[in-house]
């Protein structure tokens, strides 16, 4: 059985589209153009806020949600709606740029959830995992060959980083953390090349605080 995946082909670890394909600023906006019917809008907004915080916590980037005209527009695409990718994938995102650059599409045919039991039973898909992956593309990261990295090409929810909360009662997917490979990739783009526009807020997986 084919594993659920992102619309991009797999590359190597860590990988970027190009050192020139990145946002040329540290303050980036995002908007949610529509919402999945599987979750209430406030839960989606809260999940996406945590997703963007995962990336900002280990880089010089800052993210703000706005109603429209954002750098990154996020859409749950409907069945039959024209999209730039195949229907069986979980999502797709364009790399940074003008127009559609940075836009993220998530497959509304999928059942989205934050429910830990449903995710682990593979009855539904983690919005936080999938969105974190697609946002990585929107920031300029390609697929990684490192299993357990958020930017790994296939959706493998039992292999991600959950940090020091792994042995507690906090659900895995509420304490999701970036793999060191993800951190290396985002810092390669936005700490080394963009420069220290803001303070680099994280160094390693162990330094991160689950959200």
C-alpha positions as CSV (number, residue, x, y, z in Angstrom):
1,X,0.0,0.0,0.0
2,X,1.3,3.4,-0.9
3,X,2.0,5.6,2.1
4,X,0.3,9.0,2.2
5,X,2.7,11.6,1.1
6,X,3.4,15.1,0.0
7,X,3.1,16.0,-3.7
8,X,6.8,16.6,-4.1
9,X,9.2,13.8,-5.2
10,X,11.7,12.7,-2.6
11,X,15.1,14.2,-2.6
12,X,18.0,14.0,-0.1
13,X,18.7,15.1,3.5
14,X,18.5,17.9,4.2
15,X,17.6,19.6,1.0
16,X,16.5,23.1,-0.2
17,X,15.0,24.0,-3.6
18,X,17.8,26.6,-4.1
19,X,19.7,28.9,-1.8
20,X,18.0,31.7,-3.8
21,X,14.5,30.3,-3.4
22,X,13.7,31.7,0.0
23,X,11.9,34.7,1.5
24,X,14.1,37.8,1.5
25,X,12.6,39.1,4.8
26,X,12.2,37.8,8.3
27,X,8.6,38.9,8.9
28,X,6.2,36.7,6.9
29,X,2.4,36.7,6.9
30,X,0.0,33.8,6.4
31,X,-3.7,33.5,5.9
32,X,-6.3,30.7,6.0
33,X,-8.5,31.1,2.9
34,X,-11.0,28.3,4.0
35,X,-11.3,25.7,6.7
36,X,-11.7,21.9,6.8
37,X,-15.1,20.6,7.8
38,X,-13.4,18.1,10.1
39,X,-12.3,20.6,12.8
40,X,-13.7,24.0,14.0
41,X,-11.9,27.1,12.7
42,X,-10.5,28.1,16.0
43,X,-8.8,24.7,16.4
44,X,-7.4,25.0,12.9
45,X,-6.1,28.5,13.6
46,X,-4.5,27.3,16.9
47,X,-2.9,24.3,15.2
48,X,-1.4,26.5,12.4
49,X,-0.1,29.0,14.9
50,X,1.8,26.2,16.7
51,X,3.1,25.0,13.3
52,X,4.5,28.3,12.4
53,X,6.0,28.7,15.9
54,X,7.9,25.4,15.4
55,X,9.7,27.0,12.5
56,X,10.1,30.5,14.1
57,X,11.5,29.1,17.3
58,X,14.6,27.8,15.6
59,X,15.2,30.6,13.1
60,X,15.1,34.3,12.7
61,X,11.6,34.2,11.1
62,X,8.5,35.7,12.5
63,X,5.0,34.8,11.3
64,X,1.7,36.7,11.6
65,X,-1.8,35.6,10.6
66,X,-3.7,38.1,8.5
67,X,-7.1,38.0,6.9
68,X,-5.9,38.3,3.3
69,X,-3.1,39.3,1.0
70,X,-0.6,37.1,2.9
71,X,2.8,35.8,1.8
72,X,1.6,32.3,2.5
73,X,-2.1,31.4,1.7
74,X,-3.4,28.2,3.1
75,X,-6.3,26.3,1.4
76,X,-8.2,23.1,2.1
77,X,-8.9,22.1,-1.5
78,X,-12.2,20.4,-2.2
79,X,-12.9,17.3,-4.3
80,X,-13.1,18.2,-8.0
81,X,-11.4,21.5,-7.4
82,X,-8.5,22.2,-9.8
83,X,-5.2,21.8,-8.0
84,X,-1.6,21.6,-9.1
85,X,-1.1,18.1,-7.8
86,X,-2.6,14.6,-7.6
87,X,-5.7,13.9,-5.5
88,X,-4.2,11.1,-3.5
89,X,-1.5,13.2,-1.8
90,X,-2.0,14.9,1.6
91,X,-0.9,18.3,0.5
92,X,1.3,20.5,-1.7
93,X,3.1,23.8,-1.4
94,X,4.9,26.2,-3.7
95,X,8.3,27.5,-2.7
96,X,8.8,31.1,-1.7
97,X,8.0,33.8,-4.3
98,X,5.5,36.2,-5.7
99,X,1.9,35.3,-6.7
100,X,1.3,31.7,-5.8
101,X,4.7,31.4,-4.3
102,X,4.5,30.0,-0.7
103,X,0.9,29.0,-1.0
104,X,-0.1,25.7,0.7
105,X,-2.8,23.3,-0.3
106,X,-4.2,20.6,2.0
107,X,-6.4,17.8,0.7
108,X,-9.9,18.1,2.1
109,X,-10.7,14.5,1.1
110,X,-8.5,13.5,4.0
111,X,-10.0,13.3,7.5
112,X,-8.0,15.9,9.5
113,X,-7.7,15.8,13.3
114,X,-5.5,16.5,16.3
115,X,-6.9,13.5,18.1
116,X,-3.9,11.4,19.1
117,X,-5.7,8.0,19.2
118,X,-7.2,8.5,15.7
119,X,-3.9,9.5,14.3
120,X,-2.0,6.5,15.8
121,X,-4.8,4.2,14.7
122,X,-4.4,5.7,11.2
123,X,-8.1,6.5,11.1
124,X,-7.3,10.2,10.4
125,X,-4.4,12.4,9.5
126,X,-2.6,14.8,11.8
127,X,-3.1,18.4,10.6
128,X,-0.1,19.5,12.6
129,X,2.3,17.1,11.0
130,X,1.0,17.6,7.5
131,X,0.9,21.4,7.8
132,X,4.4,21.6,9.4
133,X,5.7,19.7,6.4
134,X,4.0,21.8,3.8
135,X,5.0,25.1,5.5
136,X,8.6,23.8,5.4
137,X,8.2,23.7,1.6
138,X,6.6,27.2,1.6
139,X,9.8,28.4,3.4
140,X,12.1,26.8,0.8
141,X,12.9,23.3,2.1
142,X,12.7,20.3,-0.1
143,X,12.2,16.7,1.0
144,X,14.7,15.1,3.4
145,X,15.7,11.4,3.3
146,X,16.0,11.4,7.1
147,X,13.2,9.3,8.5
148,X,11.7,11.1,11.5
149,X,12.3,14.5,10.0
150,X,9.2,16.6,9.5
151,X,10.4,17.2,5.9
152,X,10.6,13.4,5.2
153,X,8.6,12.8,2.0
154,X,6.2,10.1,3.3
155,X,3.7,10.6,6.2
156,X,5.0,8.3,8.9
157,X,3.4,9.7,12.1
158,X,4.9,7.2,14.5
159,X,8.5,8.2,13.7
160,X,8.6,11.9,14.5
161,X,10.3,13.7,17.4
162,X,8.3,14.2,20.6
163,X,11.1,15.3,23.0
164,X,11.0,15.0,26.7
165,X,7.2,14.7,26.9
166,X,7.3,11.4,25.1
167,X,6.9,9.4,28.3
168,X,4.3,11.6,29.9
169,X,0.5,11.8,29.4
170,X,0.9,14.7,26.9
171,X,-0.3,13.3,23.5
172,X,2.5,12.8,21.1
173,X,1.1,15.2,18.5
174,X,0.7,18.0,21.0
175,X,4.5,17.9,21.7
176,X,5.7,17.5,18.1
177,X,9.2,18.9,17.6
178,X,11.4,19.4,14.6
179,X,14.1,16.9,13.9
180,X,17.6,18.2,14.0
181,X,17.7,17.7,10.2
182,X,14.8,20.1,9.8
183,X,16.5,22.7,12.0
184,X,19.7,22.4,10.0
185,X,17.8,23.0,6.8
186,X,15.9,26.1,8.0
187,X,19.0,27.6,9.6
188,X,21.0,27.0,6.5
189,X,18.5,29.1,4.5
190,X,17.6,31.8,7.0
191,X,20.5,32.1,9.5
192,X,23.5,31.7,7.2
193,X,22.1,33.3,4.0
194,X,19.5,35.8,5.1
195,X,21.6,36.7,8.0
196,X,20.7,37.3,11.6
197,X,17.7,39.6,11.0
198,X,16.4,38.4,14.3
199,X,17.9,36.4,17.0
200,X,18.4,32.7,16.3
201,X,16.1,31.2,18.8
202,X,17.0,27.5,18.8
203,X,20.0,25.3,18.2
204,X,19.0,21.7,18.7
205,X,16.0,19.4,19.0
206,X,16.7,19.1,22.7
207,X,16.5,22.9,23.1
208,X,13.0,23.1,21.8
209,X,10.0,23.4,24.0
210,X,6.9,21.4,22.9
211,X,4.0,23.7,22.1
